[in-house]
Amino acid sequence: MTQGSTRARVLHWFVRGGVAKTASGRQIVIDVDPIVVGRDEGAHLRFDDPEVSATHCELRAVNDGVLVRDLGSTNGTFAGTLRVREAVITTPTEILVGGSRFTIEPTGKQRVEVGFADRFGDLVGASPRMRRVFGVLEKVARTPLSILILGETGTGKEIVAKSVHLASERKAGPFVVLDCGSIPASLAESILFGHEKGAFTGATERKKGALAEANGGTLFLDELGELPIDLQPKLLRALAERQVKRVGGSTFEPIDVRVLAATRRDLAVEMNAGRFRSDLFFRIAQVRVELPPLRERLDDLPLLVEDVCKRVGSASAAPTVAKWIEQRLGSYDWPGNVRELVNVVQVAATLADTPDAIDDVLTLARETGDGGQEKAQTAFAEAKRGAVAAFERDYFTQLARIAKGNVSEMARKSGMERHHVRAYLRKYGIEKG
């Protein structure tokens, strides 16, 4: 399917919007895109109040009303007299932040356009939330705006960045990826800005940094929330002035770079905790795109399976693989998201000519023969737990063997966080090496 030939079955969905009103008479419409309330100059609803945190709380329209979420503020967010971390407002309610007040007045259902496309670049999805994401990306891809991509590990944040780059006027330029979570603190400035020969021990030659390497193209800062705090103002200055100075250097070099970034951290909370600079956040988050986890868009599974099977040259296997996933993993919540699904589909597609082999390799107990009769007499919940446990045990046993006990490699292959991988290893008593 192509963007031009596909017409969406769902062109919109409905949410209950609202209006936020301050005592001074200012009003701001609450829509599906988050509205930040705080003291920072970049906040959408700003209060010049020392008791209000830089990014205090967030408002957004959802199906049931207006979602109010505290962002780790110092003094808390109150709905009436009740302190809330997260609440859905359905009736006119006074909100207290620090020493300031505003009123939320939910309105009736309003339609949110989601567009026609069921894909953008290498991303696919027909669910309303994904169509909404694609619609936003289509509008901003050709602009110079910086984009902050949010979402859990494995949801496809780097794919979004690469697809935006290829849809932009910079597609002929370089696409440079910098994983901020893997930068050694002692080399962070050098890796980002470059260095001169002899600038420090081990600097045996002059070298470009990531910003200069991306000149004329796009720099993707993965796991932006891990960027060292002392490096953040230097990055902000380089982006604002469009020039960099290498470590040990005395002159500035001009750069022409578009920055895309991704994070799984809640940067608003990080800002209030003093671990991330608000000025850098608002400079990079000119547009925010949030990718939903796979468990919240399971209707996209058939389309995703079809796409993966085509990519691995096994298009004809898609119906078999989709049926197997529906039968064996119908209640699975995919903690590794799309990345984990891709790994499973690649294996299943290879074995699709002998469906029983899919069970053998991915080791979910078959539901045939005596075992099936026994399982049919067991409570559904218990049978499901047993099947999922069998899958998890063998999956991580095989993963540990393939990765030779390297937890980081296991996390990369499974699309999960390292601490989640360790938890599964402990759960099933699997030796790492």
C-alpha positions as CSV (number, residue, x, y, z in Angstrom):
1,M,0.0,0.0,0.0
2,T,1.2,3.5,-0.8
3,Q,0.2,6.8,0.7
4,G,-1.4,7.9,-2.5
5,S,-3.4,4.7,-3.1
6,T,-4.6,4.2,0.5
7,R,-7.8,5.8,1.8
8,A,-8.3,5.6,5.5
9,R,-11.4,3.8,6.9
10,V,-11.1,6.1,10.0
11,L,-10.4,9.8,9.2
12,H,-11.0,11.0,12.7
13,W,-11.6,10.2,16.3
14,F,-13.4,12.1,19.1
15,V,-12.0,13.5,22.3
16,R,-13.5,15.8,24.9
17,G,-11.5,19.0,24.7
18,G,-11.6,22.0,27.0
19,V,-10.6,25.5,27.8
20,A,-8.2,26.7,30.5
21,K,-9.0,30.1,31.9
22,T,-6.8,32.3,34.2
23,A,-8.0,34.9,36.6
24,S,-6.6,37.6,34.3
25,G,-8.9,36.5,31.6
26,R,-6.4,34.6,29.5
27,Q,-7.8,31.5,27.7
28,I,-6.1,28.6,26.0
29,V,-7.8,25.7,24.2
30,I,-6.9,22.2,25.4
31,D,-6.5,19.8,22.5
32,V,-4.9,16.4,22.0
33,D,-1.4,17.9,22.0
34,P,0.0,18.5,25.5
35,I,-0.1,21.9,27.0
36,V,2.6,22.6,29.5
37,V,1.7,24.8,32.5
38,G,4.7,26.3,34.4
39,R,7.0,29.2,35.1
40,D,9.4,28.6,32.2
41,E,9.2,31.1,29.3
42,G,8.6,28.2,27.0
43,A,5.5,27.0,28.8
44,H,2.2,27.3,26.9
45,L,0.4,28.5,30.0
46,R,2.9,30.6,32.0
47,F,2.7,31.9,35.5
48,D,5.3,34.4,36.8
49,D,5.0,32.8,40.3
50,P,8.1,31.6,42.2
51,E,6.0,28.8,43.8
52,V,5.2,27.4,40.3
53,S,7.8,24.9,38.9
54,A,9.4,25.5,35.6
55,T,7.3,22.8,34.1
56,H,4.6,22.3,36.6
57,C,1.8,20.2,35.0
58,E,0.5,19.1,31.7
59,L,-3.0,19.3,30.1
60,R,-4.4,17.3,27.2
61,A,-7.7,16.2,25.8
62,V,-8.6,12.5,26.1
63,N,-11.8,10.6,25.3
64,D,-13.2,11.0,28.8
65,G,-12.4,14.6,29.5
66,V,-9.2,16.7,30.2
67,L,-6.2,14.8,31.5
68,V,-4.2,16.8,34.1
69,R,-0.8,15.3,34.9
70,D,1.7,16.7,37.5
71,L,5.2,16.8,36.1
72,G,7.1,16.2,39.4
73,S,6.4,19.8,40.6
74,T,7.8,21.0,43.9
75,N,4.5,22.2,45.4
76,G,2.1,19.9,43.7
77,T,-1.0,20.2,41.5
78,F,-4.4,20.5,43.1
79,A,-7.8,19.9,41.7
80,G,-9.9,21.8,44.2
81,T,-8.6,20.6,47.5
82,L,-7.3,17.3,46.2
83,R,-3.7,16.9,45.3
84,V,-3.4,14.9,42.1
85,R,-0.6,13.2,40.2
86,E,-2.9,12.4,37.3
87,A,-6.6,13.0,36.9
88,V,-9.3,13.3,34.3
89,I,-11.4,16.4,34.7
90,T,-15.0,16.0,33.5
91,T,-16.7,19.1,35.1
92,P,-15.5,22.7,35.5
93,T,-12.7,22.5,38.1
94,E,-10.3,25.0,39.7
95,I,-6.7,24.0,39.4
96,L,-4.1,25.3,41.9
97,V,-0.4,25.4,41.0
98,G,1.9,27.0,43.5
99,G,0.1,30.2,44.4
100,S,-1.7,30.5,41.1
101,R,-5.1,29.3,39.9
102,F,-6.8,28.6,36.7
103,T,-10.1,26.9,35.8
104,I,-10.5,23.9,33.4
105,E,-13.9,23.9,31.6
106,P,-14.3,20.6,29.6
107,T,-16.3,21.0,26.4
108,G,-18.2,18.5,24.4
109,K,-16.7,15.9,22.0
110,Q,-14.5,17.4,19.3
111,R,-13.3,15.7,16.2
112,V,-9.6,15.1,15.7
113,E,-8.5,14.6,12.1
114,V,-6.1,11.7,11.6
115,G,-5.5,11.7,7.9
116,F,-5.5,9.1,5.2
117,A,-2.0,7.6,5.3
118,D,-1.4,4.2,7.0
119,R,2.4,4.6,6.7
120,F,5.1,7.1,6.8
121,G,8.5,6.0,5.4
122,D,9.2,2.7,7.1
123,L,6.5,3.1,9.7
124,V,3.1,1.4,9.3
125,G,-0.1,1.5,11.2
126,A,-3.8,2.0,10.5
127,S,-4.9,2.8,14.1
128,P,-6.2,6.4,14.7
129,R,-3.2,7.3,16.9
130,M,-0.7,6.2,14.3
131,R,-2.5,8.0,11.5
132,R,-2.4,11.1,13.7
133,V,1.3,10.7,14.1
134,F,1.8,10.2,10.4
135,G,-0.3,13.3,9.7
136,V,1.9,15.4,12.0
137,L,5.1,14.0,10.5
138,E,3.9,14.7,6.9
139,K,3.4,18.4,7.9
140,V,6.7,19.0,9.6
141,A,9.1,16.7,7.7
142,R,9.9,19.4,5.1
143,T,10.2,22.2,7.7
144,P,13.4,23.1,9.6
145,L,11.6,22.5,13.0
146,S,13.3,20.3,15.6
147,I,11.3,17.2,16.7
148,L,11.3,15.4,20.0
149,I,10.2,11.8,19.6
150,L,8.8,10.2,22.7
151,G,8.0,6.6,23.4
152,E,9.0,3.4,25.1
153,T,12.0,1.4,24.0
154,G,11.3,-0.5,20.7
155,T,8.4,1.7,19.5
156,G,10.4,2.9,16.5
157,K,11.8,6.3,17.5
158,E,14.9,6.0,15.3
159,I,12.8,4.8,12.4
160,V,10.7,8.0,12.8
161,A,13.8,10.1,12.7
162,K,15.2,8.4,9.6
163,S,11.9,8.6,7.8
164,V,11.6,12.3,8.6
165,H,15.2,12.8,7.3
166,L,14.3,11.0,4.0
167,A,11.1,13.0,3.6
168,S,12.9,16.3,4.1
169,E,14.9,18.6,1.8
170,R,18.0,17.3,3.6
171,K,17.6,13.7,2.4
172,A,20.8,14.0,0.3
173,G,22.8,15.0,3.3
174,P,24.1,12.8,6.1
175,F,22.0,11.2,8.8
176,V,24.1,10.9,11.9
177,V,22.9,9.0,15.0
178,L,24.4,9.8,18.4
179,D,23.3,7.6,21.3
180,C,23.6,9.9,24.3
181,G,23.2,7.0,26.7
182,S,26.4,5.4,25.5
183,I,28.7,8.5,25.6
184,P,31.5,8.2,28.2
185,A,31.3,11.3,30.3
186,S,35.0,12.1,29.8
187,L,34.6,12.0,26.0
188,A,31.1,13.5,25.7
189,E,32.2,17.0,24.6
190,S,34.7,15.6,22.1
191,I,32.2,13.2,20.6
192,L,29.6,16.0,20.1
193,F,31.8,18.9,19.1
194,G,35.1,17.2,17.9
195,H,38.6,17.9,19.0
196,E,42.0,19.1,17.9
197,K,45.1,16.9,17.8
198,G,46.7,16.9,21.2
199,A,43.7,18.4,23.0
200,F,43.8,15.6,25.6
201,T,45.6,12.3,26.2
202,G,44.7,10.0,23.3
203,A,43.8,12.7,20.8
204,T,46.3,11.7,18.2
205,E,44.5,13.4,15.3
206,R,42.1,16.2,14.6
207,K,38.5,14.9,14.5
208,K,35.0,16.1,13.7
209,G,32.2,15.8,16.2
210,A,28.7,14.6,15.6
211,L,27.4,18.1,14.9
212,A,30.0,18.7,12.2
213,E,29.5,15.3,10.7
214,A,25.8,16.0,10.3
215,N,26.5,19.3,8.5
216,G,24.0,19.7,5.7
217,G,21.9,16.9,7.0
218,T,20.2,15.6,10.2
219,L,21.6,14.8,13.6
220,F,19.5,12.3,15.6
221,L,20.2,12.5,19.4
222,D,18.9,9.2,20.8
223,E,18.2,9.0,24.5
224,L,18.5,12.8,24.8
225,G,17.7,12.6,28.5
226,E,21.0,10.9,29.2
227,L,23.0,13.9,27.9
228,P,25.4,15.1,30.7
229,I,24.0,18.3,32.3
230,D,27.2,20.2,31.9
231,L,27.1,19.6,28.2
232,Q,23.6,20.8,27.7
233,P,24.2,24.6,27.7
234,K,27.1,24.1,25.2
235,L,24.8,22.1,22.8
236,L,22.1,24.8,23.2
237,R,24.6,27.5,22.3
238,A,25.9,25.6,19.3
239,L,22.3,25.1,18.0
240,A,21.3,28.7,18.6
241,E,24.5,30.2,17.0
242,R,24.8,27.5,14.3
243,Q,28.5,27.0,15.0
244,V,30.8,24.7,16.9
245,K,34.3,24.9,18.5
246,R,36.3,21.7,18.8
247,V,37.8,20.8,22.1
248,G,41.2,22.4,22.2
249,G,40.4,24.7,19.4
250,S,40.2,28.5,19.2
251,T,38.0,29.1,16.2
252,F,34.3,28.4,15.4
253,E,33.1,26.4,12.4
254,P,29.7,27.1,10.9
255,I,27.2,24.2,10.9
256,D,23.8,23.7,9.1
257,V,22.1,20.9,11.0
258,R,18.6,19.9,11.8
259,V,18.2,18.1,15.1
260,L,15.8,15.3,15.9
261,A,15.9,13.7,19.3
262,A,14.3,10.8,21.1
263,T,13.9,9.8,24.7
264,R,12.0,7.3,26.9
265,R,12.5,9.6,29.9
266,D,9.9,12.1,31.0
267,L,12.0,15.2,30.4
268,A,9.5,17.5,32.2
269,V,10.1,15.6,35.4
270,E,13.8,15.6,34.7
271,M,13.7,19.4,34.3
272,N,12.0,19.9,37.7
273,A,14.6,17.6,39.2
274,G,17.4,19.8,37.8
275,R,18.7,17.0,35.5
276,F,17.7,18.6,32.2
277,R,17.7,22.2,31.1
278,S,14.3,23.6,30.2
279,D,15.8,26.0,27.6
280,L,17.3,23.1,25.7
281,F,14.1,21.1,26.0
282,F,12.0,23.9,24.4
283,R,14.6,24.5,21.7
284,I,14.6,20.8,20.6
285,A,10.9,20.0,21.4
286,Q,9.5,22.5,18.9
287,V,7.3,19.6,17.8
288,R,6.6,16.7,20.0
289,V,5.6,13.3,18.6
290,E,4.6,10.5,21.0
291,L,4.6,6.9,19.7
292,P,2.1,4.6,21.4
293,P,3.3,1.3,22.8
294,L,2.3,-1.8,20.7
295,R,-0.1,-3.0,23.4
296,E,-2.2,0.1,22.8
297,R,-2.5,-0.5,19.0
298,L,-2.9,-4.2,18.7
299,D,-5.3,-3.6,15.7
300,D,-2.1,-2.8,13.8
301,L,-0.6,-6.3,14.2
302,P,-1.9,-7.7,10.9
303,L,-0.5,-4.8,8.9
304,L,2.8,-4.9,10.8
305,V,3.1,-8.7,10.2
306,E,2.4,-8.2,6.5
307,D,5.1,-5.4,6.3
308,V,7.8,-7.4,8.1
309,C,7.1,-10.5,6.0
310,K,7.5,-8.5,2.8
311,R,10.8,-7.0,4.1
312,V,12.3,-10.4,4.7
313,G,11.2,-11.8,1.4
314,S,8.4,-14.0,2.8
315,A,5.2,-12.1,1.8
316,S,3.3,-15.3,1.3
317,A,3.9,-16.3,5.0
318,A,2.0,-13.3,6.4
319,P,-1.4,-15.1,6.8
320,T,0.2,-18.0,8.6
321,V,2.3,-15.9,10.9
322,A,-0.6,-13.6,11.7
323,K,-2.8,-16.5,12.6
324,W,0.0,-18.0,14.7
325,I,0.4,-14.8,16.6
326,E,-3.3,-14.4,17.1
327,Q,-3.6,-18.0,18.5
328,R,-0.5,-18.1,20.6
329,L,0.1,-14.5,21.6
330,G,-3.4,-13.1,21.6
331,S,-3.1,-11.7,25.2
332,Y,0.6,-10.9,25.1
333,D,1.4,-7.2,25.9
334,W,4.7,-7.0,23.9
335,P,7.0,-5.3,26.4
336,G,9.6,-4.9,23.6
337,N,7.0,-3.3,21.4
338,V,7.5,-3.3,17.6
339,R,11.1,-4.3,17.8
340,E,10.2,-7.4,19.6
341,L,7.4,-8.2,17.2
342,V,9.8,-7.8,14.3
343,N,12.1,-10.4,15.8
344,V,9.3,-12.9,16.4
345,V,7.8,-12.4,12.9
346,Q,11.2,-12.9,11.2
347,V,11.6,-16.2,12.9
348,A,8.0,-17.3,12.3
349,A,8.1,-16.2,8.7
350,T,11.2,-18.4,8.1
351,L,9.4,-21.4,9.5
352,A,5.9,-20.7,8.1
353,D,6.0,-23.7,5.7
354,T,6.0,-25.9,8.8
355,P,3.8,-24.1,11.3
356,D,4.5,-26.7,14.1
357,A,8.2,-25.7,13.9
358,I,7.2,-22.2,14.9
359,D,6.1,-23.6,18.3
360,D,9.2,-25.7,18.5
361,V,11.5,-22.8,18.0
362,L,9.6,-20.1,19.9
363,T,8.5,-22.8,22.4
364,L,4.9,-22.1,23.2
365,A,3.3,-25.4,24.1
366,R,1.2,-26.8,21.3
367,E,-2.5,-27.1,21.9
368,T,-2.9,-30.5,20.2
369,G,-2.8,-34.0,21.3
370,D,-3.1,-35.0,25.0
371,G,-1.5,-31.8,26.1
372,G,-4.3,-29.9,24.4
373,Q,-7.0,-32.0,26.1
374,E,-5.3,-31.4,29.5
375,K,-5.0,-27.7,28.8
376,A,-8.7,-27.5,27.8
377,Q,-9.6,-28.7,31.2
378,T,-7.5,-26.1,33.0
379,A,-8.8,-22.6,33.9
380,F,-8.2,-20.2,31.1
381,A,-6.1,-17.8,33.1
382,E,-3.9,-20.6,34.4
383,A,-3.5,-22.1,30.9
384,K,-2.6,-18.6,29.6
385,R,0.0,-18.1,32.3
386,G,1.6,-21.4,31.6
387,A,1.8,-20.8,27.9
388,V,3.3,-17.3,28.3
389,A,5.7,-18.6,31.0
390,A,6.9,-21.4,28.6
391,F,7.5,-18.8,25.9
392,E,9.3,-16.5,28.2
393,R,11.5,-19.2,29.6
394,D,12.7,-20.6,26.3
395,Y,12.9,-17.1,24.7
396,F,15.4,-15.9,27.3
397,T,17.2,-19.2,27.4
398,Q,17.9,-19.0,23.7
399,L,18.6,-15.3,23.9
400,A,21.2,-15.8,26.6
401,R,22.9,-18.5,24.5
402,I,22.9,-16.4,21.3
403,A,24.2,-13.3,23.1
404,K,26.7,-15.4,25.1
405,G,25.4,-14.0,28.3
406,N,26.0,-10.3,27.4
407,V,23.0,-8.5,28.9
408,S,23.4,-5.4,26.8
409,E,23.3,-7.5,23.7
410,M,20.3,-9.4,24.9
411,A,18.5,-6.1,25.6
412,R,19.4,-4.8,22.1
413,K,18.1,-8.0,20.4
414,S,14.9,-8.2,22.4
415,G,14.2,-4.5,22.4
416,M,13.9,-4.4,26.1
417,E,15.6,-2.5,28.9
418,R,18.6,-4.2,30.6
419,H,16.9,-4.3,34.0
420,H,13.8,-6.0,32.4
421,V,16.1,-8.6,30.8
422,R,17.9,-9.3,34.2
423,A,14.5,-9.7,35.8
424,Y,13.5,-12.4,33.4
425,L,16.8,-14.1,33.8
426,R,16.3,-14.1,37.6
427,K,12.7,-15.2,37.3
428,Y,13.6,-18.4,35.4
429,G,17.0,-19.0,36.9
430,I,18.8,-18.6,33.6
431,E,22.6,-18.3,33.7
432,K,24.0,-15.4,31.8
433,G,27.2,-17.2,30.7
